[in-house]
Amino acid sequence: EVQLVQSGGGLVKPGGSLRLSCAASGFTFSNAWMSWVRQAPGKGLEWVGRVKSKTDGGATDSAAPVKGRFTISRDDSKNTLYLQMNSLKTEDTAVYYCTTVKIYCNGGSCYSWPDSWGQGTLVTVSS
Amino acid sequence: DIQMTQSPSTLSASVGDRVTITCRASQSISSWLAWYQQKPGKAPKLLIYKASSLGSGVPSRFSGSGSGTEFTLTISSLQPDDFATYFCQQYNSYLWTFGQGTKVEIK
């Protein structure tokens, strides 16, 4: 059974930093693409970014609102995904979810979507 | 970015009702659409992918249809466990975007 256990959320001041972790089990983490999705209080879902498996190049993609401030990384030896968040803004306040990513490739094009989700961790950016 | 618009925003229904939620994309996304169910305080759960494929362990009363820019999620006979918020999500673009959600409430 896929399990994603998140940690690292909390209260941080604007301009501060925080690192979220997502410990994975129940599947071969090193082969998996992973992503982060967030949800501001009472709002909808917003994609934050994703990381490919190292065998698929290990590249990361990020959404425009977090590009240059947030970094997604992975440690396959620890089966853990990370989200390093710097220069935090009040609008980054949200529950952050890590997800596994399903991939479908056909004719040279690949499509991916979130599959299993972690329990979420709340990040509050406030002075 | 591709914009996703769901309707209605809120839906009141009774147990046993047939429920339909619509999701429209701002441009064609072929069949690259997923649906998620979210209950209060919980993580979303994948229901449907590729517009009409049922996720693992998802009851058969859930179904999805559509292609291009218009999609629907149908619950054939609403059960007490189905009162929740539902989100669509496009993945035609690597910049994933979600609909704003449809809350299914008890009538």
Interface residues (C-beta under 8 A of the other chain):
Chain A: S35 V37 G44 L45 E46 W47 D61 A63 Y97 K102 Y104 Y111 S112 W113 P114 D115 S116 W117 G118 Q119 G120
Chain B: W32 A34 Y36 A43 P44 K45 L46 Y49 K50 F87 Q89 Y91 N92 Y94 L95 W96 T97 F98 G99 Q100 G101
